[in-house]
């Protein structure tokens, strides 16, 4: 069992990474259904929360079924981060997470997200401000460093633990790498194996199969894995990894019925949470991932991304069920979708 403060997680938990414009409540719901052990909100601007920006406030929404659940905040001002943590506390999540990893220019160049990696003293002060402002467990997600010359994650881990964080998630890239190249887990392993470190250390980056999850678990000794891009359009990744870790065998790939069922649930939750227009529009980015690997699916995808009525989209999904009934999906490696965090508009 892995403990974060008073939160109990299963042995070797699988975490859903916070992804801007992706890990909203509808997406989190289907990931929870399929085995995610701990999930986070999209990252929320501390300044936006304090200004009562509508988009920032909406990101505080979560369902009881999502627990344990963390709200992730970012910012470069101690007072603002502390105040935003107090605001988060009012909706009673299970923990508050600080984003020191977002590499996007609009965030990093303003001294927030991964931009804080250039000033470790500031990172410690910001973290301390959050720890002091809330009774909830505080965790951090960050990267190896700013660039290849400043991979300071070992120092960061020790100092953040000393100031009171209760778990650390490390993305195995620098800010300069963005999402390119291969994630380097060797430094994550050094943090985990540091005898001074006693908090859980979670690894993040490039986990796209049960085999790789087992390999990295054994090779790097982390307490759990955080999964991001591989879950987009394929929430089954969590249960597939769990089954493989326990048995050494693969679950069968999700059937067409399962794919359409989960896609439809995601659609309907998006429709009801975001409203008809936005819910349908923002769901369009997910269809290609849910239907990946199906032959001659382009015509259906083309229709799904232009329809504006829920009933019409449901009808196309019904057509897909009929057209591809009995189709057997191959077990091919998950192709990680392109993903670029954006600065929240608030």
Secondary structure, DSSP 8 states (H G I E B T S, - for coil): -EEETTEEE-TTEEEE---TTTSSHHHHHHHHHTT--EEE---EEHHHHHTT-HHHHHTT---GGG-SEEEEEE-S-HHHHHHHHHHHHTTT-SEEEEEE----HHHHTTT-GGGGGG-HHHHHHHHHHHHHH-SSEEEEEEES-SSTT---HHHHHHHHHHHT-SEEEEESS-TTTTT-S----HHHHHHHH-TT--SEEEEES---SHHHHHHHHHHH--SEEEE-GGGTT-TTHHHHHHHHHHHSS------HHHHHHHHHHHHHHHHHHH-HHHHHHHHTTTHHHHTTT-TT-HHHHHHHTT---HHHHHHHHHHHHHHTTT--------------------
